[in-house]
Amino acid sequence: MNINTLKNKTILILGFGKEGRDTLCFLRKAFPNKTLGIADRLELEKLDKKVKKTIKSTKNIELYFGKSYFDAIPQYDIVFRTPGIPLQSVQKYTNAKQKITSQTDFFLQQRRKKTIGITGTKGKGTTASLVFGMLKQNKLPVDLIGNIGKPVLSYLNSTVKKNTYVFELSAQQLQGLKISPHIAVFLNLYRAHLDYFQNLKDYKKAKTNILLYQEKFDWFVYNSDQKFLKDLSQKTKAQKVSIGLKNQKSDCWTNKKSIFWQKEKIVDISKIQIQGNFNLYNIMSAIAVAKILNIPSSAIENTIKRFRPLPHRLELIGKFKGITFYNDSLATIPESAIFAINTFEPKLHTLIVGGYDAKQEFKYLAKKILESKIRNLILFPPVGKRIKDNIILIAKKEDKFKKRLKQIKFFVADSMEQAVIYTFKNTVEGKICLLSPAAPSFGIFKDYKERGELFKQNIKKYG
């Protein structure tokens, strides 16, 4: 599919968030006079002022806003689906003659061979930023696109076609694809987004599209420490590159002191500014991509040494009233919180967890908390209660944790301000307070960014 394919087709933009508006801009430039459909679940009057202004200033559009917006789907030949709308919801309204596409699909149809696609439950943003930095360090023309960068279709309007694109890809963006990027990086896979996907099988299926359609001249970078990904590597025709902390037979590996590419030492771990074993996986994945592209080791090492944590990812806020604060608001799954606890033990004294219930499993996080020296748990509803219940249940079943349970104080917070007040009242000087929620933010907070920013603001207010 390319721009000429769309010329004589009726087109519907399904979902009018950031990506939908970018799609409208792209299509309007390509077809100044074509009538385009726009559909979104929000009522027109509830849209942001800027969005309303965009709609009013755009000619030749048909609007379908409100609860029945899916009813517009059968009227169009091609539907550009926003990732926020599950594919299975759209398919109920389509027939065999219609084509469901997306920004990701359309972009890859044009620029697949110049694209490095990066996916995984966690670590996509850090890895994409590292790869981008390594290419920039070597003065290669490169763009950072997708979730962490700009929406992608605007790049198709550019006359520059020699650029390499580092594309952070979510499962929602990968769902339904029948095309894979030239270099595919699969970092890890954990239970997540089960409020969006029907089950874990569907989530895995969506993620797998990043490699299923690769050819023999493509590349697949994978975490060999995860059995699922090791097995998955057998399903691609691409050339394979493995990374691993546990497996020193991997192409990129570590001896706990340094990171190596095959037999070559790349960087000493003591020189790395981002913390945690999980970040070593991200770094090694970026090294693998850079080596595929023949980036010199000096450029790779310099990028790694200079790289600082991205906002809301184990971000050091500072020391206030003798307490050191870390913001890990992007930890939206239990595994991320476990990694963070491992990073800061044994000085971690207060942990702030909880948020929106995305049908995740918390028993391993609960056990990790019992095994740690954490003394204060500040809980956001509703997931906070589930975590507390898991902790109590495990302690009742295992005698070794009964004494430990009595050492933990539980606090329920309905706002970030309340959570921070609890922290200052109960955390011992010289210890660490960590926000690592293990759940999405929706409910009390708009998104993980707002949650993290409010954490920082209130620490400075009361500290």
N, C-alpha and C positions, 0 to 999 in steps of 0.2 A: 504494500500500500504506500502510495506517495501522494503528493499534492494534486497531481493530475487525476488520480483515482476519485478524488472528492469533487471534482469539477461539476459533474452532472448529477450529484447525489444530494438528497435532503439530509441535513445534519442536525442532531440534537446534542446539546451540551447538558449532560446530566450531573447536577451538582454545581453550585455556583460559588464555591469558596475560592481560595487563592488560586488553585490550579484551574478551576473552571473559568475564572476571569482571564487567566493567561491564555487559555484555549480560545476564548472569544477574541482576544486581541490578535492572536496568530491567524485565525480563520478570517477575521475581518480584513487584515492586510492582504491576505491571499485572494479573497473574494469580496471586494468592496460593496457589491450590489446584491449578493446572495442573501436570501432570507434564511436566518438561523434560528433554531429553537433553543430556549433556555428553560431548564426545569430544576426546581429545588424545593425541598420539603418546607422551608421557611415561608411564611406569608410575606408578600411584597413589602408591607408596611413595617415589618420587623427587621428588615435589612439595614445594614450600616449606611450612614448618609453617603459615604463615598461610593458604595456599591449602587445605591439608588441613582446617584448622579451619573455613573457609568451607563446604567440601563437607559436613562432618559436621553443621554447624548448619543446613543447608538441607534442607527436606523435599521430598518428591515429585520426586526427580531420578533419572534412569537414567544410569549411568556406563559409558563405553567408553574405557578407557585402555590404551595400549600400541601395538605395531606394527600391529595389525589394526583400528585405530580407524575407518578409512574404511568398514569393513563396516557401521557403524551408519547410514550415509547413506540407503540405500534405504528405511529404516523410517519416514522422516519426510516431512511435507508441505513444510516450510520449513526451510532450512538457513542459519543465520547464520555465514558464513565469516569467519574472522580473516584480515587481510591477509597474514600470514606464510605462509599456505597458498596456493599458486598455484591459480588458477581451473581450469586445465586438469587438475590432479590430481583435483579434486572432480568435474568433469563426467564423468569415466569411470564414476562410480558412480551417476549420477542418470538419471532418465527425464523425458519431456516434461511429466508432470503435476507434477513437483516445482518449487519455486522456490528458487533460490540467491540470497540477499541478503547484506547486510553492514551494519555500523553506518553507514558513509558513505551507502549507498544509502537505508536507512530514514530517516536524518536528513534528507537532501535532499528526500525525498518530502514531508516535513512543513514544512521551513524553507528551501527552495531560494531563494525570493524575498528572504530576509534574509541570504543567505550570500555572502561574498567568498571564492572558492576560489583558492588560490595553489599553483602547481606549477612544476616545473623540476628539472633534475638537481641543481643547486646554487643556494643562496641563498634557499630557501623560508622558513627560520626567521627570517633577518634581515628579509626583506621583510614577512612576517606581523607581526613585532614592531613594525616601523616603522608599518605601517598601523594596528595596534592603538593605538600611541602617539598617532598623529595624531587618531584618533577620540576617544580619552580626553582629549586636550588640548582638544578642542572640546566636551567634556562630553556626548558621545553615549553611550547605553547600548550596550556592546559586550563580547563575550566572545572570548577567544583559545582556539581548539579544535584538535583533531587531534593530529598528531605533537608539536607544540611545546606544546600546552595539554592539557586534560583530554579523556578519551574523550567522545564526543558525545552518547550516548543519555541521560545524566543531565540534559542540558539540556531534553529533551522532557518530563521530569517537572515542569519548572518551569512556573508559571502565567504567567511573564513571556514574552510572545511578541513584544514590540516590539524586543527586542535585535537588533543586527547581529552576525553571527558571522564572524570571520576564521578561515578553515579552511585550515591547511597540509595539502596533499594529496600523498601519495606515489603513484608509479605503481601500487603494490600496492593502494592504496585505490581508485584510479580504475579498475582492471581490471574489466571486465564491466559498468560502469555504463551505464544508458540514460537518464541525467538529468544536467544540468549546472547549476552555480551561476549566480545572477543576474549576478555580476561574476566573470569568470574571468581570472586572470593566469597567463601562460605565460612564464617567465623565460628559459629556455634548454633545450637538449637535447644531451647528450653520451652516449657509450657508457657504460652502467652497468647493474648488476643483471642481467648476462647469466648469472649463476649461478641466477637466479630465473626469468627469462623465457627462452623457448626460443631467441630470436634478437632482433636489434635491431629488426626489423619489429614483433614482438609488444610490445616495450617502447614503441615509438612509438605503436602502436595504443592501448595502455592510457592513455598520457599525453593522447592526442587527445580522450579522452572528456570532458575538462574543458570543451570548447567545442562538441562535435558536436551537443548537444541544446539549445543556447541558442535563444531566440526573439528577435524583432526589437527588443523593449524591453530586452534584456539588453546587457551590455557585455563586450568582449574586449580585454584589455590584452596586448600582445605586443612582443617584442624584434625590431625591424625589421632589425637587423644580422645576424640569422640567417635565411638563405634558407628553411630548412625552416619556420620560424614565419611568415615573410612569406607563403609559399605557403599555409600552413595557414589563415591568416586569411581566405582566400577561401571556406573551407568552413563558416563560421558565418553565421547570420542576424543575429547580434548587431551592435550598433554597435561600431566598431573604434577603438582608441586605441593609437598606436604610440610606442615609446621607442627611442632610439638614440644611441650615442656617435659613430657614423660618419656618420649621416644627419641633417643639420640640418633636413630637411623633416619629421622626426618631430614628434609633438605635444609630447613632452618630449625635450629635447636639451641638449647642452652645447657650449660653445666652449672647453673645457679650463680655463676660469677660473671659470665659473659654470654653474649648471643653470637652464634656462628651461622654463617651461610656455607653449608657443606663443611669444608675444612678451614675456611677463612674466618677469623675473628672480626666481627663488625663493630661491636660496642661493648664497653663494660657496663654492667647493670648499675653499678654505683654512680654512673654519670647520667642516668636517666631520671628526669624530674617527675614523671607520672608514676604513681604508686600502684602496687597490686599485681599479683600473678596474671590476672585476667588482662591487664594492659600489656603484659609481655606477649600474649597471643596476638593482640592488635599490632604491636610493633613488628613481630615476626612476619605477620601477614603482609604488612606494608613493605618490609624488606624483600619478601618473595616477589611482589609485584615489581619493585624497583629493579631487581636482578633480571627478571624476564625482559624488562625494557632496557637493559644494559646501562643502568645508572651507575656511575662510579661509587665505590664504597665510601669515599670521602664525603660525597654529597649526602649519602644515606646517613652516615654517622653524624654529620653536622646537624641535619634535620632532627634526628632523634634527641640529641643533646639539648637543642634549643626548644624543643616542643614542650609546652606547658599544658596542664589539664584544661579541657574545654569547660565552659561554664556549666555548673550543675552536675559535674562528673568528678566526684572526690575532690571538689574544689576547696582549697584551704581558705577560710574566711579570715582567720587570725585568732589571736589570744585576747580574751576579754575577761576581766576579773579572775585571771589565772586559769581559765578554761579555754582549751583549744577547740575551735569549731570547724567542722567539715560539712560542706553542702553536697550531697549526692542525690539530689531530687530526681535525677533521671533514672534512678534505680526503681523501675516500675515492675520488676518481677522478684520473687524471693531469692533466686540465685544471685542476683546483683547485690542484694543486702548481705548475703552470706559471704560473698567475695570481699565486701567492704569491712565486715566484722573481722575477717581473717587479716585484713591489711592493718587494722589499728589495735588488735589485741596485743598486750594485755591492758593497755591504758584506756581502753574504751569504757566509759562509766555510764553514759546516758545515750540511749538509742531512741530516735523518733521514727515510728513506723505507722503504717496504715494508710487507708484511702479508699478508693473505689474498688468494688468487688468485681474482678474480671474472671471469676471462677478458677482461681489458681490454687495450688496445693501448698500448705504452709507447715507441714509437719517437719520438714528438714530444717527450715528456718527456726522453728520453735526449739528443736533439739540443739541447734547451734547456739542459740541464746542461752540455753541451760548449761551448755558446755563452756560458755565464755565466763568472763568476770563482770559482765554488765550488771549494774545495780538498779538502774532506773529505765523503765520502758514507758515512753509517752505515746499514747495510742490515738490515732485519728480513726473515727468511725467510717464505714462499718467494718472494714477489714481488721482494724485494731482489736476488736472483740474476738474475731476468729483466731488471730495469732495468740491472744491471751488464752483462749479456750484450748488451743493445741498445746501450749506450754503446760497448762494445768493437767491435761489428760496424760501427757507423756510422764510428768512427774509422779502422777498417781500409779502409773504402770511400772515405773522403774525406780526402785528404792534409792538408787544412788543420787537421784535428783530431788528427793523430798526436802533435804536440808537446803539445797541450792534454791529451791522455789521460795523459801522463806526469806531469802536474801534480796529478792527482786521486789521493787516497789512499782506498782502500776498506776499510771495517771491517764485519764481520758481528757483529750483536748478537742474543743470544737472550733478552735481558731489557731493560727500560727502564733499569734501574740500570747495566747494562753500556754501553748507548748513551750515557748521560749522562757516565759516567767517560771514555769515548773523547772526548767533546766537550770536557771541561775540559782534557784532555791535549794536544789538537791544534788548538784554535781560538785564533786570535790575538786579543789584547786589542784592544778598539775595534771588533771585528767582530760579526757576527750569527750565531746558531745558530737554525735553524728546524726544527721538527717539522711536516712536511707530507707525510704518508705516501703519498698517491696510491693508496691501497688500503684496503679495509675492515680492521677490527681483529681479526676472529675468528681464534683460534688461540692466540697468545701472550696476547692480552687479551680480556676479556669483550665490550667494546664500545668505541666511540671515546671515551666519557666516562672510562672506566677508564684508557685509554691516555694521555689528556691529563692526568688527575689524577696518574698515576704520574710523568709527565714533570715536572710542577710539584714534586711531593714530592721527587724525587731531585735536582733542581736546587738546591732549598733545603738538602737534606742535604749535598751536596758543594760547594755554593757559599758 
